[in-house]
Amino acid sequence: MKRNTLRPFPAVTLVLGENGNYRRVNSVHQVAELLLQHWPVESGEEYVAAVRVCLEAMLGAAPPEAAREALIRAAAEAGISVMQ
């Protein structure tokens, strides 16, 4: 499989932190970076699933939209507001 981390999808904006900082993501690469470097909690079933789906999307085994949807579910689990 060919690795492709720039697979785009419709943008999602998340409200992170107490300051209400916004983070807009619209690619599998951005989802991976957000989950692995900036996510406020590193546990939870939806978080783990989002990391897995993101890896699958990078490898071409899942569509980019699957990473987007997994991110939204992980955000709900973590109590992060999502603006679509």
N, C-alpha and C positions, 0 to 999 in steps of 0.2 A: 504494500500500500504506500502511496505517496503522501508524505506529511505536508499539510497545508494549514498553517495557523492563522492565516488572514481571511478565513472564510466569513464573509459578512452576513448580517441579518438585520432586520429592522431594529433601530436603536431602542435601548432601555436606559432610563435614568434612575439611579438609586440615590436615596438620601442617607448618607453615612455620617456617623458621629453625632455628638451632642451639638455641634456647631451648625448642623444642617448642611454640611458640605455635600455637593452633588457630584456624582460620578456617572458619566454617560459611557455606555459600552455598545459597540455594534459589530464586534467580531469575536470569533472564538479565542483569538490571542488575548484580547482585552478581558474576556471572561476568566481565562486562566490566570492572568496577572492579578486580577481583582481577588479571585478566590484564594490564591496561594500567597499573596503578599499583603493584601489590605483587608481581608475579611476579619470582622471583629471576634468571631468564634471559630475554632477549628474542630468542631464536633457536630454531631447531629446527622441523622440519616439522609436528609435532603442535601446537606453540604457534601457529604461523601459521594452521594449519587451525582451531584453536579460536577465534582472533580472528575469522576469516572466518565460521564457523558462528554465532558469537555475534551478529555483525552481521546475518546472515540471519534469525536468530530475532527480533531486535529489529524487523525489517521485516516479520515475519510470513511470510517465505518458508521458514522451517524451524520445526519444533516446538521448544518449550523443552527437551524431553528431549535433542534433538540437541546443544544447547549443554552440557548436563550431561555427556553421554558424551564430547564433545570435550574438556571440561575434565579428565575423568578420564584420558584418553589423554595429554594434555599434562602432567599431573602425573606419570604414569609415566615419560614421557620425561625430565622434569626431576629425577627421583628424589625426588619429594614423596610422602609417605605419605598415603593416602586412607582415611578411615573412612566407611562407608556405612550 
